[in-house]
Amino acid sequence: MANFFAARQFVSYFAKARTVYNTHSPFLYELTQKVLEDDRHYYAFDELEALRQKMLHVETQMEFVDFGAGSRDLGKNTTRKIKDVARTSLISPLKAKWMFRLLNFLKPTNILEIGTSLGLSALYMQAAALDAQLITLEGNPDSAQVAKRNFSIFPYAKHIEVEVGRFEELLTPALQKLGQVDFIFMDGNHQEIPTLAYFEQIRPFLSEKSVIVLDDIYWSEGMAKAWNTLRNDAQVTVSVDMYYFGILFFRKENKEKEHHILAPSKWKPWVRAW
């Protein structure tokens, strides 16, 4: 819990969250089983967490240009150590494993990531969807270079495409390259207005099989507002609040809009099927 707002939101989320034991929709039940309840240790976890540990000890300085909301811990510093960026900016182990399982469940053919950082989240996604085309966008050139070095370590990741620059300038060309996009991970700018603007750029490329994941939906009041706006968008048919992530689905078979708040059953062990 990085701040009071996020902590307060977690209390509200936890009170409302349902588990697999009171999820009745077949689709949501399967999603919960495959993402939140799956406790298998997949092949990629050890090697990618070893990479995280390696980066957490790299003293090398890197120049940093941040077009987004910055880091709560590092602010807008123009020079940072790689280990500090790794500590504050990398996807957490819990979220990384949820992301891996979500991609493994959805099996997208193409993936777009907004916000590469040092590349760990892209590696988790590519490891889960080995045959998918993956384009990742990064605003900071030095971060992109570190990510490219990390990608070169893993044979399955050598063809990840990294585009460097302002997201609003890179986004449409990347979407045009992918065509109708299957999976988008938005983790590049934790501010309300840019997040909503990215969605509008993405909108023409959505299909009923598209899925958008918003990272850190309770990072700030602005991000919470963006999440609420997007989950209520007319094109969204199903939204899932997992606190750390917000997931948007565009499934036409869902005739009425649904919003679900889900948590792993081990977080609520007193809830059981009767």
Secondary structure, 3 states (H helix, E strand, C coil): CCCHHHHHHHHHHHHHCECHHHCCCHHHHHHHHHHHCCCCCCHHHHHHHHHHHHHCCCCCEEECCCCCCCECCCECCCEEEHHHHHHHHCCCHHHHHHHHHHHHHHCCCEEEEECCCCCHHHHHHHHHCCCCEEEEEECCHHHHHHHHHHHHHCHHHCCCEEEECCHHHHHHHHHHHHCCCCEEEECCCCCHHHHHHHHHHHHHHCCCCCEEEEECCCCCHHHHHHHHHHHCCCCCCEEEECCCEEEEECCCCCCCCEEEEECCHHHCCCCCCC
